[in-house]
Amino acid sequence: MPAPAAPSTWLRLPLSFDVARLQEESGQFAGADWISHFNTDAYENGWSCLPLRAPGGDARHIMPIDGAAYAATPHLARSPYLREVIASFACETRAARLMALAPGAVIHAHRDAGTSLTDGLTRLHIPIHTSPQVLFSIDGEAVHFTAGHAWYMDASCLHAVHNRSAAPRIHLVLDCVTNAWLAALFARAGFVPKPAHKYGDPGIHDGNVQAVIAQLRLSPLPASQALARELAALAGSAA
């Protein structure tokens, strides 16, 4: 029997767009239109954002807000092809922004919880300016996203980006609400969903559960001993 396919940590979707038109529209914006990313500890040498859809349509707002009413910014009003690209996704789009990574810039390894297909909010990348020297590291695998295609990355995985080229990298990044159309698109691309997490939280794993069990077993309290047995049963280890 063949081994089961590994869950998809990244995927090229069966969609393509006109790179020249994307580059023309992204090139209309002045340097003052771009906003440095607020998480300054997460990167080195330049990472900036230009909001196309933002809370309240505010072109100076780049912070994600749960439950916010996202709307087109004036930048998107000036960009008919970018509007066409976004509208081609038959699902609700919340945030949409151009993301620029300066030459030599690095985004350090991190996780973005809640942005995978199965979480209900799917983050997609459409590279506009890139080169083979722009590489993602996704759970240790080096991946280059080619221009003009739609790409998915499970951002809850440990990932980093390095622009080793001499030119800025620019992606259109969309946060799409998962629906039947999007799920069917992923299925056409061969998407393999990740299994439900053993403990219901990707931040909890066998190592830290075993550490908690060990601490509980040192307690003289019957309730602590009972909890240790319950956790051991969940983890599949001996009580």
Secondary structure, 3 states (H helix, E strand, C coil): CCCCCCCCCEEEEEEECCHHHHHHHHCCCCHHHCEECCCHHHEECCEEEEEEEEECCCCCCCCCCCCCCEEECHHHHCCHHHHHHHHCCCCCEEEEEEEEECCCCEEEEECCCCCCHHHCEEEEEEEEECCCCEEEEECCEEECCCCCEEEEECCCCCEEEEECCCCCEEEEEEEEECCHHHHHHHHHCCCCCCCCCCCCCCCCCHHHHHHHHHHHHCCCCHHHHHHHHHHHHHHCCCC
